[in-house]
Amino acid sequence: MARILFIAALVVVGLMLLGPLLGFAFQLLKWALIIGGVALAVTFVAKWVKSEERRGS
């Protein structure tokens, strides 16, 4: 009986620790995607401006 309660307690503690860890991981992923999207947009605009300069001259 004690072993079952111990396993149940481990599962509960594991789930309690898993929540904040997953939240932190997804927050890092969110910021990585935002920064990557901004970098991609800046690269696209820079290439577009460069090609427009070539066309104009």
mmJSON file of the N, C-alpha and C atoms, coordinates in Angstrom:
{"data_MODEL":{"atom_site":{
"group_PDB":["ATOM","ATOM","ATOM","ATOM","ATOM","ATOM","ATOM","ATOM","ATOM","ATOM","ATOM","ATOM","ATOM","ATOM","ATOM","ATOM","ATOM","ATOM","ATOM","ATOM","ATOM","ATOM","ATOM","ATOM","ATOM","ATOM","ATOM","ATOM","ATOM","ATOM","ATOM","ATOM","ATOM","ATOM","ATOM","ATOM","ATOM","ATOM","ATOM","ATOM","ATOM","ATOM","ATOM","ATOM","ATOM","ATOM","ATOM","ATOM","ATOM","ATOM","ATOM","ATOM","ATOM","ATOM","ATOM","ATOM","ATOM","ATOM","ATOM","ATOM","ATOM","ATOM","ATOM","ATOM","ATOM","ATOM","ATOM","ATOM","ATOM","ATOM","ATOM","ATOM","ATOM","ATOM","ATOM","ATOM","ATOM","ATOM","ATOM","ATOM","ATOM","ATOM","ATOM","ATOM","ATOM","ATOM","ATOM","ATOM","ATOM","ATOM","ATOM","ATOM","ATOM","ATOM","ATOM","ATOM","ATOM","ATOM","ATOM","ATOM","ATOM","ATOM","ATOM","ATOM","ATOM","ATOM","ATOM","ATOM","ATOM","ATOM","ATOM","ATOM","ATOM","ATOM","ATOM","ATOM","ATOM","ATOM","ATOM","ATOM","ATOM","ATOM","ATOM","ATOM","ATOM","ATOM","ATOM","ATOM","ATOM","ATOM","ATOM","ATOM","ATOM","ATOM","ATOM","ATOM","ATOM","ATOM","ATOM","ATOM","ATOM","ATOM","ATOM","ATOM","ATOM","ATOM","ATOM","ATOM","ATOM","ATOM","ATOM","ATOM","ATOM","ATOM","ATOM","ATOM","ATOM","ATOM","ATOM","ATOM","ATOM","ATOM","ATOM","ATOM","ATOM","ATOM","ATOM","ATOM","ATOM","ATOM","ATOM"],
"id":[1,2,3,4,5,6,7,8,9,10,11,12,13,14,15,16,17,18,19,20,21,22,23,24,25,26,27,28,29,30,31,32,33,34,35,36,37,38,39,40,41,42,43,44,45,46,47,48,49,50,51,52,53,54,55,56,57,58,59,60,61,62,63,64,65,66,67,68,69,70,71,72,73,74,75,76,77,78,79,80,81,82,83,84,85,86,87,88,89,90,91,92,93,94,95,96,97,98,99,100,101,102,103,104,105,106,107,108,109,110,111,112,113,114,115,116,117,118,119,120,121,122,123,124,125,126,127,128,129,130,131,132,133,134,135,136,137,138,139,140,141,142,143,144,145,146,147,148,149,150,151,152,153,154,155,156,157,158,159,160,161,162,163,164,165,166,167,168,169,170,171],
"type_symbol":["N","C","C","N","C","C","N","C","C","N","C","C","N","C","C","N","C","C","N","C","C","N","C","C","N","C","C","N","C","C","N","C","C","N","C","C","N","C","C","N","C","C","N","C","C","N","C","C","N","C","C","N","C","C","N","C","C","N","C","C","N","C","C","N","C","C","N","C","C","N","C","C","N","C","C","N","C","C","N","C","C","N","C","C","N","C","C","N","C","C","N","C","C","N","C","C","N","C","C","N","C","C","N","C","C","N","C","C","N","C","C","N","C","C","N","C","C","N","C","C","N","C","C","N","C","C","N","C","C","N","C","C","N","C","C","N","C","C","N","C","C","N","C","C","N","C","C","N","C","C","N","C","C","N","C","C","N","C","C","N","C","C","N","C","C","N","C","C","N","C","C"],
"label_atom_id":["N","CA","C","N","CA","C","N","CA","C","N","CA","C","N","CA","C","N","CA","C","N","CA","C","N","CA","C","N","CA","C","N","CA","C","N","CA","C","N","CA","C","N","CA","C","N","CA","C","N","CA","C","N","CA","C","N","CA","C","N","CA","C","N","CA","C","N","CA","C","N","CA","C","N","CA","C","N","CA","C","N","CA","C","N","CA","C","N","CA","C","N","CA","C","N","CA","C","N","CA","C","N","CA","C","N","CA","C","N","CA","C","N","CA","C","N","CA","C","N","CA","C","N","CA","C","N","CA","C","N","CA","C","N","CA","C","N","CA","C","N","CA","C","N","CA","C","N","CA","C","N","CA","C","N","CA","C","N","CA","C","N","CA","C","N","CA","C","N","CA","C","N","CA","C","N","CA","C","N","CA","C","N","CA","C","N","CA","C","N","CA","C","N","CA","C","N","CA","C"],
"label_alt_id":[null,null,null,null,null,null,null,null,null,null,null,null,null,null,null,null,null,null,null,null,null,null,null,null,null,null,null,null,null,null,null,null,null,null,null,null,null,null,null,null,null,null,null,null,null,null,null,null,null,null,null,null,null,null,null,null,null,null,null,null,null,null,null,null,null,null,null,null,null,null,null,null,null,null,null,null,null,null,null,null,null,null,null,null,null,null,null,null,null,null,null,null,null,null,null,null,null,null,null,null,null,null,null,null,null,null,null,null,null,null,null,null,null,null,null,null,null,null,null,null,null,null,null,null,null,null,null,null,null,null,null,null,null,null,null,null,null,null,null,null,null,null,null,null,null,null,null,null,null,null,null,null,null,null,null,null,null,null,null,null,null,null,null,null,null,null,null,null,null,null,null],
"label_comp_id":["MET","MET","MET","ALA","ALA","ALA","ARG","ARG","ARG","ILE","ILE","ILE","LEU","LEU","LEU","PHE","PHE","PHE","ILE","ILE","ILE","ALA","ALA","ALA","ALA","ALA","ALA","LEU","LEU","LEU","VAL","VAL","VAL","VAL","VAL","VAL","VAL","VAL","VAL","GLY","GLY","GLY","LEU","LEU","LEU","MET","MET","MET","LEU","LEU","LEU","LEU","LEU","LEU","GLY","GLY","GLY","PRO","PRO","PRO","LEU","LEU","LEU","LEU","LEU","LEU","GLY","GLY","GLY","PHE","PHE","PHE","ALA","ALA","ALA","PHE","PHE","PHE","GLN","GLN","GLN","LEU","LEU","LEU","LEU","LEU","LEU","LYS","LYS","LYS","TRP","TRP","TRP","ALA","ALA","ALA","LEU","LEU","LEU","ILE","ILE","ILE","ILE","ILE","ILE","GLY","GLY","GLY","GLY","GLY","GLY","VAL","VAL","VAL","ALA","ALA","ALA","LEU","LEU","LEU","ALA","ALA","ALA","VAL","VAL","VAL","THR","THR","THR","PHE","PHE","PHE","VAL","VAL","VAL","ALA","ALA","ALA","LYS","LYS","LYS","TRP","TRP","TRP","VAL","VAL","VAL","LYS","LYS","LYS","SER","SER","SER","GLU","GLU","GLU","GLU","GLU","GLU","ARG","ARG","ARG","ARG","ARG","ARG","GLY","GLY","GLY","SER","SER","SER"],
"label_asym_id":["A","A","A","A","A","A","A","A","A","A","A","A","A","A","A","A","A","A","A","A","A","A","A","A","A","A","A","A","A","A","A","A","A","A","A","A","A","A","A","A","A","A","A","A","A","A","A","A","A","A","A","A","A","A","A","A","A","A","A","A","A","A","A","A","A","A","A","A","A","A","A","A","A","A","A","A","A","A","A","A","A","A","A","A","A","A","A","A","A","A","A","A","A","A","A","A","A","A","A","A","A","A","A","A","A","A","A","A","A","A","A","A","A","A","A","A","A","A","A","A","A","A","A","A","A","A","A","A","A","A","A","A","A","A","A","A","A","A","A","A","A","A","A","A","A","A","A","A","A","A","A","A","A","A","A","A","A","A","A","A","A","A","A","A","A","A","A","A","A","A","A"],
"label_entity_id":["1","1","1","1","1","1","1","1","1","1","1","1","1","1","1","1","1","1","1","1","1","1","1","1","1","1","1","1","1","1","1","1","1","1","1","1","1","1","1","1","1","1","1","1","1","1","1","1","1","1","1","1","1","1","1","1","1","1","1","1","1","1","1","1","1","1","1","1","1","1","1","1","1","1","1","1","1","1","1","1","1","1","1","1","1","1","1","1","1","1","1","1","1","1","1","1","1","1","1","1","1","1","1","1","1","1","1","1","1","1","1","1","1","1","1","1","1","1","1","1","1","1","1","1","1","1","1","1","1","1","1","1","1","1","1","1","1","1","1","1","1","1","1","1","1","1","1","1","1","1","1","1","1","1","1","1","1","1","1","1","1","1","1","1","1","1","1","1","1","1","1"],
"label_seq_id":[1,1,1,2,2,2,3,3,3,4,4,4,5,5,5,6,6,6,7,7,7,8,8,8,9,9,9,10,10,10,11,11,11,12,12,12,13,13,13,14,14,14,15,15,15,16,16,16,17,17,17,18,18,18,19,19,19,20,20,20,21,21,21,22,22,22,23,23,23,24,24,24,25,25,25,26,26,26,27,27,27,28,28,28,29,29,29,30,30,30,31,31,31,32,32,32,33,33,33,34,34,34,35,35,35,36,36,36,37,37,37,38,38,38,39,39,39,40,40,40,41,41,41,42,42,42,43,43,43,44,44,44,45,45,45,46,46,46,47,47,47,48,48,48,49,49,49,50,50,50,51,51,51,52,52,52,53,53,53,54,54,54,55,55,55,56,56,56,57,57,57],
"pdbx_PDB_ins_code":[null,null,null,null,null,null,null,null,null,null,null,null,null,null,null,null,null,null,null,null,null,null,null,null,null,null,null,null,null,null,null,null,null,null,null,null,null,null,null,null,null,null,null,null,null,null,null,null,null,null,null,null,null,null,null,null,null,null,null,null,null,null,null,null,null,null,null,null,null,null,null,null,null,null,null,null,null,null,null,null,null,null,null,null,null,null,null,null,null,null,null,null,null,null,null,null,null,null,null,null,null,null,null,null,null,null,null,null,null,null,null,null,null,null,null,null,null,null,null,null,null,null,null,null,null,null,null,null,null,null,null,null,null,null,null,null,null,null,null,null,null,null,null,null,null,null,null,null,null,null,null,null,null,null,null,null,null,null,null,null,null,null,null,null,null,null,null,null,null,null,null],
"Cartn_x":[0.824,0.0,0.869,1.938,2.809,3.496,3.821,4.482,3.549,2.277,1.296,1.149,1.078,0.964,2.221,3.375,4.627,4.673,4.253,4.222,3.226,2.065,1.071,1.618,2.322,2.914,3.981,4.786,5.787,5.14,4.038,3.331,2.797,2.208,1.66,2.773,3.872,4.996,5.585,5.69,6.206,5.339,4.029,3.127,3.202,3.377,3.488,4.76,5.831,7.079,7.038,6.3,6.242,5.532,4.528,3.773,4.636,5.343,6.198,7.335,7.881,8.961,8.461,7.282,6.714,6.351,5.827,5.506,6.74,7.829,9.085,9.6,9.527,10.008,9.187,7.862,7.028,7.223,7.525,7.808,9.098,10.121,11.36,11.103,10.285,9.954,9.216,8.286,7.528,8.464,9.386,10.3,11.267,11.686,12.565,11.842,10.565,9.791,9.572,9.319,9.121,10.404,11.533,12.811,13.172,12.925,13.191,12.325,11.06,10.169,10.599,11.009,11.491,12.766,13.677,14.921,14.63,13.682,13.306,12.696,11.845,11.23,12.282,13.223,14.281,15.127,15.453,16.236,15.478,14.185,13.365,13.293,13.059,12.966,14.313,15.408,16.733,17.019,16.674,16.889,15.986,14.761,13.825,14.314,14.788,15.297,16.533,17.392,18.6,18.242,17.248,16.848,16.174,15.447,14.823,15.884,16.959,18.04,18.704,18.868,19.483,18.585,17.279,16.34,16.296,16.377,16.265,17.45,18.625,19.802,20.21],
"Cartn_y":[-1.196,0.0,1.263,1.243,2.416,2.677,1.603,1.764,2.447,2.095,2.711,4.195,4.543,5.951,6.725,6.087,6.739,7.011,6.036,6.215,7.306,7.323,8.362,9.738,9.827,11.107,11.544,10.608,10.941,11.45,10.836,11.275,12.687,12.962,14.296,15.34,15.044,15.987,16.174,15.1,15.196,16.088,15.947,16.794,18.249,18.462,19.839,20.503,19.747,20.305,20.437,19.568,19.571,20.81,21.299,22.467,23.7,24.159,25.339,25.114,23.902,23.636,23.709,23.148,23.238,24.675,25.409,26.815,27.607,27.371,28.067,27.69,26.403,25.951,26.578,26.634,27.224,28.731,29.368,30.807,31.071,30.24,30.378,30.149,29.145,28.867,30.043,30.637,31.781,32.933,33.257,34.372,34.06,32.802,32.422,32.6,32.242,32.409,33.88,34.696,36.13,36.761,36.468,37.038,36.531,35.258,34.714,35.361,35.599,36.26,37.678,38.397,39.771,39.757,38.845,38.758,38.404,37.508,37.133,38.317,39.078,40.252,41.304,41.537,42.522,42.082,40.802,40.287,40.458,40.138,40.267,41.719,42.638,44.061,44.57,44.153,44.597,44.118,42.867,42.357,43.077,43.364,44.056,45.473,46.179,47.538,47.511,46.529,46.421,46.172,45.323,45.051,46.271,47.054,48.277,49.312,49.381,50.323,49.966,48.683,48.25,48.587,48.417,48.713,50.2,51.015,52.457,53.084,52.507,53.165,52.572],
"Cartn_z":[0.0,0.0,0.0,0.779,0.865,-0.475,-1.171,-2.467,-3.47,-3.453,-4.361,-4.046,-2.769,-2.382,-2.774,-2.626,-3.0,-4.507,-5.293,-6.752,-7.131,-6.479,-6.753,-6.392,-5.268,-4.868,-5.871,-6.36,-7.371,-8.658,-9.054,-10.26,-10.077,-8.918,-8.65,-8.644,-7.966,-7.921,-9.32,-10.072,-11.443,-12.311,-12.197,-12.98,-12.531,-11.224,-10.727,-11.247,-11.381,-11.911,-13.429,-14.081,-15.536,-16.071,-15.373,-15.825,-16.03,-14.995,-15.181,-16.183,-16.223,-17.175,-18.611,-18.864,-20.209,-20.55,-19.573,-19.802,-20.174,-19.476,-19.771,-21.159,-21.499,-22.809,-23.933,-23.761,-24.803,-24.887,-23.778,-23.805,-24.588,-24.368,-25.141,-26.626,-26.939,-28.333,-28.962,-28.211,-28.719,-29.065,-28.17,-28.423,-29.549,-29.667,-30.778,-32.109,-32.159,-33.389,-33.714,-32.698,-32.927,-33.458,-32.808,-33.244,-34.643,-34.9,-36.232,-37.299,-36.983,-37.941,-38.241,-37.214,-37.421,-38.263,-37.968,-38.741,-40.199,-40.422,-41.783,-42.527,-41.859,-42.48,-42.82,-41.92,-42.176,-43.367,-43.436,-44.56,-45.871,-45.858,-47.063,-47.519,-46.598,-46.948,-47.459,-46.84,-47.281,-48.701,-49.008,-50.364,-51.358,-50.963,-51.847,-52.151,-51.125,-51.321,-52.216,-52.027,-52.841,-54.304,-54.551,-55.936,-56.559,-55.778,-56.287,-56.643,-55.879,-56.181,-57.505,-57.764,-59.026,-60.209,-60.04,-61.117,-61.426,-60.39,-60.556,-61.26,-61.1,-61.694,-63.013],
"occupancy":[1.0,1.0,1.0,1.0,1.0,1.0,1.0,1.0,1.0,1.0,1.0,1.0,1.0,1.0,1.0,1.0,1.0,1.0,1.0,1.0,1.0,1.0,1.0,1.0,1.0,1.0,1.0,1.0,1.0,1.0,1.0,1.0,1.0,1.0,1.0,1.0,1.0,1.0,1.0,1.0,1.0,1.0,1.0,1.0,1.0,1.0,1.0,1.0,1.0,1.0,1.0,1.0,1.0,1.0,1.0,1.0,1.0,1.0,1.0,1.0,1.0,1.0,1.0,1.0,1.0,1.0,1.0,1.0,1.0,1.0,1.0,1.0,1.0,1.0,1.0,1.0,1.0,1.0,1.0,1.0,1.0,1.0,1.0,1.0,1.0,1.0,1.0,1.0,1.0,1.0,1.0,1.0,1.0,1.0,1.0,1.0,1.0,1.0,1.0,1.0,1.0,1.0,1.0,1.0,1.0,1.0,1.0,1.0,1.0,1.0,1.0,1.0,1.0,1.0,1.0,1.0,1.0,1.0,1.0,1.0,1.0,1.0,1.0,1.0,1.0,1.0,1.0,1.0,1.0,1.0,1.0,1.0,1.0,1.0,1.0,1.0,1.0,1.0,1.0,1.0,1.0,1.0,1.0,1.0,1.0,1.0,1.0,1.0,1.0,1.0,1.0,1.0,1.0,1.0,1.0,1.0,1.0,1.0,1.0,1.0,1.0,1.0,1.0,1.0,1.0,1.0,1.0,1.0,1.0,1.0,1.0],
"B_iso_or_equiv":[0.0,0.0,0.0,0.0,0.0,0.0,0.0,0.0,0.0,0.0,0.0,0.0,0.0,0.0,0.0,0.0,0.0,0.0,0.0,0.0,0.0,0.0,0.0,0.0,0.0,0.0,0.0,0.0,0.0,0.0,0.0,0.0,0.0,0.0,0.0,0.0,0.0,0.0,0.0,0.0,0.0,0.0,0.0,0.0,0.0,0.0,0.0,0.0,0.0,0.0,0.0,0.0,0.0,0.0,0.0,0.0,0.0,0.0,0.0,0.0,0.0,0.0,0.0,0.0,0.0,0.0,0.0,0.0,0.0,0.0,0.0,0.0,0.0,0.0,0.0,0.0,0.0,0.0,0.0,0.0,0.0,0.0,0.0,0.0,0.0,0.0,0.0,0.0,0.0,0.0,0.0,0.0,0.0,0.0,0.0,0.0,0.0,0.0,0.0,0.0,0.0,0.0,0.0,0.0,0.0,0.0,0.0,0.0,0.0,0.0,0.0,0.0,0.0,0.0,0.0,0.0,0.0,0.0,0.0,0.0,0.0,0.0,0.0,0.0,0.0,0.0,0.0,0.0,0.0,0.0,0.0,0.0,0.0,0.0,0.0,0.0,0.0,0.0,0.0,0.0,0.0,0.0,0.0,0.0,0.0,0.0,0.0,0.0,0.0,0.0,0.0,0.0,0.0,0.0,0.0,0.0,0.0,0.0,0.0,0.0,0.0,0.0,0.0,0.0,0.0,0.0,0.0,0.0,0.0,0.0,0.0],
"pdbx_formal_charge":[null,null,null,null,null,null,null,null,null,null,null,null,null,null,null,null,null,null,null,null,null,null,null,null,null,null,null,null,null,null,null,null,null,null,null,null,null,null,null,null,null,null,null,null,null,null,null,null,null,null,null,null,null,null,null,null,null,null,null,null,null,null,null,null,null,null,null,null,null,null,null,null,null,null,null,null,null,null,null,null,null,null,null,null,null,null,null,null,null,null,null,null,null,null,null,null,null,null,null,null,null,null,null,null,null,null,null,null,null,null,null,null,null,null,null,null,null,null,null,null,null,null,null,null,null,null,null,null,null,null,null,null,null,null,null,null,null,null,null,null,null,null,null,null,null,null,null,null,null,null,null,null,null,null,null,null,null,null,null,null,null,null,null,null,null,null,null,null,null,null,null],
"auth_seq_id":[1,1,1,2,2,2,3,3,3,4,4,4,5,5,5,6,6,6,7,7,7,8,8,8,9,9,9,10,10,10,11,11,11,12,12,12,13,13,13,14,14,14,15,15,15,16,16,16,17,17,17,18,18,18,19,19,19,20,20,20,21,21,21,22,22,22,23,23,23,24,24,24,25,25,25,26,26,26,27,27,27,28,28,28,29,29,29,30,30,30,31,31,31,32,32,32,33,33,33,34,34,34,35,35,35,36,36,36,37,37,37,38,38,38,39,39,39,40,40,40,41,41,41,42,42,42,43,43,43,44,44,44,45,45,45,46,46,46,47,47,47,48,48,48,49,49,49,50,50,50,51,51,51,52,52,52,53,53,53,54,54,54,55,55,55,56,56,56,57,57,57],
"auth_comp_id":["MET","MET","MET","ALA","ALA","ALA","ARG","ARG","ARG","ILE","ILE","ILE","LEU","LEU","LEU","PHE","PHE","PHE","ILE","ILE","ILE","ALA","ALA","ALA","ALA","ALA","ALA","LEU","LEU","LEU","VAL","VAL","VAL","VAL","VAL","VAL","VAL","VAL","VAL","GLY","GLY","GLY","LEU","LEU","LEU","MET","MET","MET","LEU","LEU","LEU","LEU","LEU","LEU","GLY","GLY","GLY","PRO","PRO","PRO","LEU","LEU","LEU","LEU","LEU","LEU","GLY","GLY","GLY","PHE","PHE","PHE","ALA","ALA","ALA","PHE","PHE","PHE","GLN","GLN","GLN","LEU","LEU","LEU","LEU","LEU","LEU","LYS","LYS","LYS","TRP","TRP","TRP","ALA","ALA","ALA","LEU","LEU","LEU","ILE","ILE","ILE","ILE","ILE","ILE","GLY","GLY","GLY","GLY","GLY","GLY","VAL","VAL","VAL","ALA","ALA","ALA","LEU","LEU","LEU","ALA","ALA","ALA","VAL","VAL","VAL","THR","THR","THR","PHE","PHE","PHE","VAL","VAL","VAL","ALA","ALA","ALA","LYS","LYS","LYS","TRP","TRP","TRP","VAL","VAL","VAL","LYS","LYS","LYS","SER","SER","SER","GLU","GLU","GLU","GLU","GLU","GLU","ARG","ARG","ARG","ARG","ARG","ARG","GLY","GLY","GLY","SER","SER","SER"],
"auth_asym_id":["A","A","A","A","A","A","A","A","A","A","A","A","A","A","A","A","A","A","A","A","A","A","A","A","A","A","A","A","A","A","A","A","A","A","A","A","A","A","A","A","A","A","A","A","A","A","A","A","A","A","A","A","A","A","A","A","A","A","A","A","A","A","A","A","A","A","A","A","A","A","A","A","A","A","A","A","A","A","A","A","A","A","A","A","A","A","A","A","A","A","A","A","A","A","A","A","A","A","A","A","A","A","A","A","A","A","A","A","A","A","A","A","A","A","A","A","A","A","A","A","A","A","A","A","A","A","A","A","A","A","A","A","A","A","A","A","A","A","A","A","A","A","A","A","A","A","A","A","A","A","A","A","A","A","A","A","A","A","A","A","A","A","A","A","A","A","A","A","A","A","A"],
"auth_atom_id":["N","CA","C","N","CA","C","N","CA","C","N","CA","C","N","CA","C","N","CA","C","N","CA","C","N","CA","C","N","CA","C","N","CA","C","N","CA","C","N","CA","C","N","CA","C","N","CA","C","N","CA","C","N","CA","C","N","CA","C","N","CA","C","N","CA","C","N","CA","C","N","CA","C","N","CA","C","N","CA","C","N","CA","C","N","CA","C","N","CA","C","N","CA","C","N","CA","C","N","CA","C","N","CA","C","N","CA","C","N","CA","C","N","CA","C","N","CA","C","N","CA","C","N","CA","C","N","CA","C","N","CA","C","N","CA","C","N","CA","C","N","CA","C","N","CA","C","N","CA","C","N","CA","C","N","CA","C","N","CA","C","N","CA","C","N","CA","C","N","CA","C","N","CA","C","N","CA","C","N","CA","C","N","CA","C","N","CA","C","N","CA","C","N","CA","C","N","CA","C"],
"pdbx_PDB_model_num":[1,1,1,1,1,1,1,1,1,1,1,1,1,1,1,1,1,1,1,1,1,1,1,1,1,1,1,1,1,1,1,1,1,1,1,1,1,1,1,1,1,1,1,1,1,1,1,1,1,1,1,1,1,1,1,1,1,1,1,1,1,1,1,1,1,1,1,1,1,1,1,1,1,1,1,1,1,1,1,1,1,1,1,1,1,1,1,1,1,1,1,1,1,1,1,1,1,1,1,1,1,1,1,1,1,1,1,1,1,1,1,1,1,1,1,1,1,1,1,1,1,1,1,1,1,1,1,1,1,1,1,1,1,1,1,1,1,1,1,1,1,1,1,1,1,1,1,1,1,1,1,1,1,1,1,1,1,1,1,1,1,1,1,1,1,1,1,1,1,1,1]
}}}
